[in-house]
Amino acid sequence: MCVTRVGQVLTLEGARARVRFLDTGAVAEVDVSMVDARKNSYVEVFAEHAVGRVTKKEAEFKRDLRIELDRIRAAAP
């Protein structure tokens, strides 16, 4: 199963952005060439590529789902 992560764009430089992931707070460099990313916007990331732009409310909802999924995975035998 493929699961995207959501993050907030911190900085932009061409088609690359530094993104802070909402579930862990980790910061990574992401390719944003496929989306209209702007500073402080929220993006969905898969395999170091932004695949969509989402609202803050959607980003927070998806963050909560990701945290719950990680919790369930950790509890599995």
N, C-alpha and C positions, 0 to 999 in steps of 0.2 A: 504494500500500500504506500502510495506517495502522499506525503503531507507537507503542505507549504508552511512557512513561518511568516510572521508579520513583523515589520519593523518600521521605525521612523527614520526618514532621511535626515542625516546630520549635515552632510556637505555634499556638493556635487562638483565633479571635475570632468567635463565632457560626458562620456557615456558611463562613467564610474561614479559610484556614490558610497559614502560611509554610512552604514545603516546600523542603528541600535535595535536589536531584537527585543520585543516586548516580553517574551517569556523568560529570558535569562539575563537581559541587560548587556549581553555580549555585543561587541561592535565588530563588523566585518565589512570588507569591500565587496560591492555587488555591482554587476553589470545592469544598468538601467536603460539600455538602448531600446527595449521593446515597450517602454511605458513613458508617460508624460510625468516623470518624477520632478518634484520641486522640493526645495528645502522645507523641512518640517512636515512633508506629506507622508502618508503611510503606504507601504507597498507590501505585496505578498512575494515571498522569495522561495524559489526552488532551485537547487543546484547552483547557487551563487548567481542566479539571474532573477531580476524582478519580473514577474509574470503578470502583474496587475496592480492597479492602484485602488485603495479602499479608503473609506471614511474612517475617522477616529473611532466611531461607535462600532463599525464592523471589525476594525483591528483589535479592539479590546475584547469583543466577543470571540474572535478566532484565537486570541491569546489565551483566554480562559479555557477554550476547548483543547488547545495544545497542552496546557498545564494538566488538565484532567486526563488526557490521553497518556502523558508521561507518568502520571501517578498510577494509572491502571497497569501500564507496562511494568513498572517497578514492582507492583504487587503480585504479578503473575509468576507462577513457579518456573 
